[in-house]
């Protein structure tokens, strides 16, 4: 592949996937500005590795892995700029969450989690990775993954409308109540996380 070919293929990849990568970064960091920085920094590394990633590799998976590791290493540096939940319309007394968009509620709850808990939960239930796969992605132990996921699920189990899904009985990295195994098509996310699946597009 010539230098011009590489530049052209990379530009095509960025043009097609950049918005989705920024959304993924925003999920990892709970901040769109940080998410965009994360995506841009990762794409620099992807470009450097392009010769071995294209055409037979998976440049998007590589970029997402770089982003997840960078967010994990940053740790609590993202915590102080965590976004508060958006101001919601005044609910009816009978059901304070009736009519609210599920994706909105899930994203608001994710923003309230500490960064590393949020990252593990996204990789486990949104990306559909196993504990071992997450540990490999982040460069940490499976025990660390399990403990972070357990704490995150416990926190979500007390978080309003998500309590039914992540409440009592959903501990560790067991599947939340009412969810299914990873879907048959290419490791699709679990049902509990599918309300954010549109962010991948």
C-alpha positions in Angstrom: 0.0 0.0 0.0 1.4 3.4 -1.0 1.4 6.4 1.3 -1.4 7.9 -0.7 -3.5 4.7 -0.6 -3.0 4.6 3.2 -4.1 8.2 3.6 -7.1 7.7 1.4 -8.3 4.5 3.2 -7.8 6.1 6.6 -9.7 9.2 5.6 -12.6 7.1 4.4 -12.6 5.2 7.7 -12.5 8.4 9.7 -15.3 9.9 7.6 -17.5 6.9 8.2 -16.9 6.1 11.8 -15.7 9.3 13.5 -19.2 10.4 14.9 -19.7 6.9 16.4 -16.2 7.0 17.9 -16.9 10.4 19.5 -20.2 9.0 21.0 -18.3 6.1 22.3 -15.8 8.4 23.9 -18.6 10.5 25.4 -20.0 7.3 27.0 -16.6 6.4 28.4 -15.9 9.8 29.9 -19.4 11.2 30.5 -18.2 14.3 28.6 -18.5 15.0 24.9 -15.5 17.3 24.8 -13.3 14.6 26.5 -14.9 12.0 24.3 -13.8 13.9 21.2 -10.3 14.3 22.5 -10.2 10.6 23.3 -11.3 9.7 19.8 -8.8 12.0 18.1 -5.9 10.8 20.2 -6.8 7.2 19.4 -7.1 7.8 15.7 -3.5 9.1 15.7 -2.4 5.7 16.9 -4.7 4.0 14.5 -3.2 5.8 11.6 0.3 4.8 12.7 -0.8 1.2 12.9 -2.9 1.4 9.7 -0.4 -0.8 7.6 -1.2 -3.8 9.8 -4.9 -3.0 10.4 -6.0 -2.6 6.8 -7.5 -4.3 4.8 -7.6 -7.5 6.8 -7.6 -6.1 10.4 -10.3 -4.3 12.4 -9.3 -0.6 12.7 -12.5 0.3 14.6 -12.0 -2.4 17.2 -8.4 -1.3 17.6 -9.4 2.4 18.0 -12.1 1.5 20.6 -9.5 -0.5 22.5 -7.1 2.4 22.5 -9.9 4.7 23.7 -11.0 2.3 26.5 -7.4 1.9 27.8 -6.8 5.6 27.7 -10.0 6.3 29.6 -9.1 3.6 32.1 -5.6 5.0 32.7 -7.0 8.5 33.1 -9.2 7.2 36.0 -10.5 9.9 38.3 -9.2 12.7 36.1 -12.6 12.4 34.3 -14.6 12.4 37.6 -14.5 16.1 38.4 -16.0 17.0 35.1 -18.7 14.4 35.2 -21.9 15.8 33.8 -25.0 16.0 36.0 -28.1 14.4 34.8 -30.1 16.6 32.4 -32.9 18.5 33.9 -36.0 16.4 33.4 -39.6 17.6 32.9 -41.8 17.6 36.1 -43.1 14.0 36.4 -46.6 12.9 37.3 -46.8 11.8 41.0 -48.1 8.3 40.0 -44.9 7.3 38.1 -42.0 9.7 38.1 -40.3 7.9 35.2 -43.2 7.2 33.0 -42.8 8.5 29.4 -39.1 9.3 29.8 -36.8 7.9 27.1 -35.0 4.8 28.4 -31.7 5.7 26.7 -31.8 9.1 28.4 -32.3 7.4 31.8 -29.5 4.9 31.2 -27.0 7.5 30.1 -27.8 9.8 33.0 -27.2 6.8 35.4 -23.9 6.0 33.7 -22.8 9.6 34.1 -23.2 9.3 37.9 -20.9 6.3 38.1 -17.2 6.6 38.9 -15.2 6.5 35.7 -13.7 3.0 36.0 -17.0 1.5 37.0 -18.7 3.1 34.1 -16.0 1.8 31.7 -16.2 -1.8 32.9 -20.0 -1.7 32.7 -20.0 -0.4 29.2 -17.6 -3.0 28.0 -19.5 -5.8 29.8 -23.1 -5.0 29.0 -22.9 -2.6 26.0 -20.0 -4.1 24.1 -20.9 -7.6 25.4 -17.3 -8.6 26.4 -16.5 -11.2 29.0 -14.5 -10.5 32.2 -11.4 -12.0 30.6 -11.9 -9.9 27.4 -12.3 -6.7 29.4 -9.2 -7.5 31.4 -7.3 -7.9 28.1 -8.8 -4.7 26.7 -7.8 -2.6 29.7 -4.6 -4.3 30.8 -5.8 -5.2 34.3 -6.8 -8.4 36.1 -10.1 -10.2 35.8 -10.6 -9.7 39.5 -10.4 -6.0 39.1 -13.0 -6.1 36.3 -15.3 -8.2 38.5 -15.1 -6.0 41.5 -15.7 -2.8 39.5 -18.7 -4.3 37.7 -20.1 -5.5 41.0 -19.9 -2.0 42.5 -21.4 -0.4 39.4 -24.3 -2.9 39.3 -24.9 -2.3 43.0 -25.0 1.5 42.4 -27.4 1.1 39.5 -29.6 -1.2 41.6 -30.5 1.8 43.7 -30.9 4.2 40.8 -34.6 4.9 40.2 -35.9 3.2 37.0 -32.9 1.0 36.6 -33.4 -0.7 40.0 -35.7 -3.4 38.5 -33.0 -4.4 36.0 -29.9 -4.1 38.1 -31.4 -4.5 41.6 -31.4 -7.4 44.0 -30.1 -10.6 42.5 -27.8 -8.9 40.0 -24.4 -9.1 41.6 -20.8 -9.3 40.3 -20.9 -9.6 36.6 -23.9 -11.9 36.5 -26.6 -10.9 33.9 -29.1 -8.4 35.3 -32.6 -9.6 35.9 -34.6 -10.1 32.7 -31.6 -10.0 30.3 -30.4 -12.6 27.9 -27.1 -14.0 26.9 -25.0 -12.2 24.3 -26.9 -12.2 21.1 -26.1 -14.7 18.3 -25.0 -12.0 15.8 -21.4 -10.9 16.4 -21.5 -10.4 20.1 -24.4 -8.1 20.3 -24.9 -6.2 23.6 -27.1 -7.6 26.4 -30.8 -6.6 26.4 -30.3 -4.3 29.4 -27.9 -2.1 27.5 -29.6 -2.1 24.1 -31.3 1.3 24.8 -27.9 2.8 24.1 -27.2 0.7 21.0 -28.2 3.5 18.6 -25.1 5.4 19.8 -23.0 2.9 17.9 -24.4 3.9 14.6 
